[in-house]
Amino acid sequence: MQFIRPRYTFNNQYEDEWLEEDLAKAMIEDVDQSKVVSSHLIESPVLGPIPPEKLSGGVKTLLLMAFDDSGRVFNGSACGDNCAKWISTIGTHKDLTINLHHIMDFSTVEGFSAFIINTGKMTESYEAYLEEAIKIPLEDF
């Protein structure tokens, strides 16, 4: 498995077309509270006009998860809990492998399910996910 560092990978790999997709615009608006003006310009209420390279690490990671089809493992720990619903949404459309170094709060995701590689168990609810996650030794986080 090849792990990626979202900030560097996104900045060197993203395609303009990604930011023209409705999914990308919705994720950017929801997570960063910013609006895509064009594929080269994002309007941030905090930073003002910014290029895509200045998006948050969470949004960059989500965009890679959604549009990178390389089969790489994504660093889900670059995302805050405000990215959980988007990770789940992306995972309903494609196989997605993420690495988490914390227990992400998927409690608001309806119909949440995940396969925990560390324990080899499929979880069909947030509660089952929590039960499996606490079985993972701390050194594996």
C-alpha positions in Angstrom: 0.0 0.0 0.0 1.2 3.4 -0.8 0.4 6.2 1.7 0.2 9.8 0.5 0.8 13.1 2.2 -2.2 15.1 1.2 -0.8 18.6 1.1 2.1 17.8 -1.2 0.2 15.3 -3.3 -2.8 17.6 -3.9 -0.6 20.6 -4.7 1.3 18.6 -7.4 -1.5 16.4 -8.7 -5.0 18.0 -8.6 -6.7 18.7 -11.9 -8.7 21.9 -12.6 -11.6 19.7 -13.6 -11.9 18.4 -10.0 -12.9 21.9 -8.7 -15.6 22.2 -11.4 -17.5 19.1 -10.0 -20.5 19.7 -7.8 -19.1 17.3 -5.2 -15.9 19.3 -4.9 -17.8 22.6 -4.6 -20.1 21.2 -1.9 -17.2 19.8 0.1 -15.3 23.1 -0.1 -18.3 25.1 0.9 -19.2 22.8 3.8 -15.8 22.1 5.3 -13.9 25.4 4.5 -17.0 27.6 4.3 -15.5 28.8 1.0 -16.9 29.2 -2.5 -15.3 28.0 -5.7 -15.2 31.0 -8.1 -13.2 29.1 -10.8 -10.8 26.2 -10.9 -8.0 28.7 -9.9 -9.8 30.9 -7.4 -11.5 30.1 -4.1 -13.2 32.8 -2.1 -12.5 32.2 1.6 -14.3 34.3 4.3 -11.2 34.1 6.4 -8.3 34.4 3.9 -10.0 36.2 1.0 -9.3 35.1 -2.5 -7.0 32.0 -2.5 -5.7 29.5 -5.0 -6.7 25.8 -4.5 -3.2 25.1 -3.0 -4.3 27.1 0.1 -7.4 25.0 0.8 -7.4 23.2 4.2 -5.7 19.9 4.6 -9.0 18.2 5.2 -10.5 19.5 1.9 -7.4 18.6 0.0 -7.6 15.1 1.4 -11.3 14.8 0.5 -10.6 15.9 -3.0 -7.9 13.3 -3.4 -10.2 10.6 -2.0 -12.9 11.6 -4.4 -10.9 12.0 -7.6 -7.6 10.1 -7.3 -8.0 6.6 -8.7 -4.5 5.3 -8.0 -5.5 2.9 -5.2 -3.4 4.7 -2.7 -4.2 4.8 1.1 -5.4 8.3 2.2 -4.4 9.9 5.4 -7.8 10.4 7.0 -6.2 11.9 10.0 -5.6 15.0 7.9 -9.4 15.5 8.2 -11.4 16.7 11.1 -14.7 15.2 12.2 -16.4 17.8 9.8 -15.1 15.6 7.0 -16.7 12.3 8.2 -19.9 12.6 6.2 -17.9 13.3 3.0 -15.6 10.4 3.6 -18.7 8.2 3.9 -20.3 9.7 0.8 -17.1 9.1 -1.2 -16.9 5.6 0.1 -20.4 4.8 -1.2 -19.2 5.6 -4.7 -15.8 3.9 -4.7 -13.6 1.6 -2.7 -11.7 3.8 -0.3 -8.9 2.9 2.1 -8.0 5.5 4.7 -5.5 5.5 7.6 -6.8 7.0 10.8 -4.7 7.8 13.8 -7.7 8.8 15.8 -11.3 7.6 16.2 -13.3 9.8 13.8 -16.8 10.8 14.7 -19.1 9.2 12.1 -22.1 9.3 14.5 -24.1 11.6 12.2 -23.6 9.4 9.2 -26.8 7.5 8.4 -26.2 3.9 7.4 -22.5 4.1 8.3 -20.4 1.0 7.7 -16.7 0.3 7.5 -14.2 -2.5 7.2 -11.5 -2.2 9.8 -8.3 -3.7 8.3 -6.5 -3.8 11.7 -9.1 -6.2 13.1 -10.4 -7.8 9.9 -14.0 -6.9 10.9 -16.8 -5.3 8.9 -18.8 -2.8 11.0 -22.4 -1.9 10.1 -22.9 1.0 12.5 -21.0 3.7 14.2 -21.4 1.9 17.5 -19.8 -1.3 16.0 -17.0 0.9 14.5 -16.3 2.3 18.0 -16.2 -1.2 19.5 -13.7 -2.4 16.9 -11.6 0.8 17.0 -11.0 0.5 20.8 -9.5 -3.0 20.2 -6.7 -1.6 18.1 -3.5 -1.2 20.1 -2.4 2.4 20.6 0.9 1.7 18.7 -1.2 1.0 15.6 -2.7 4.5 15.7 
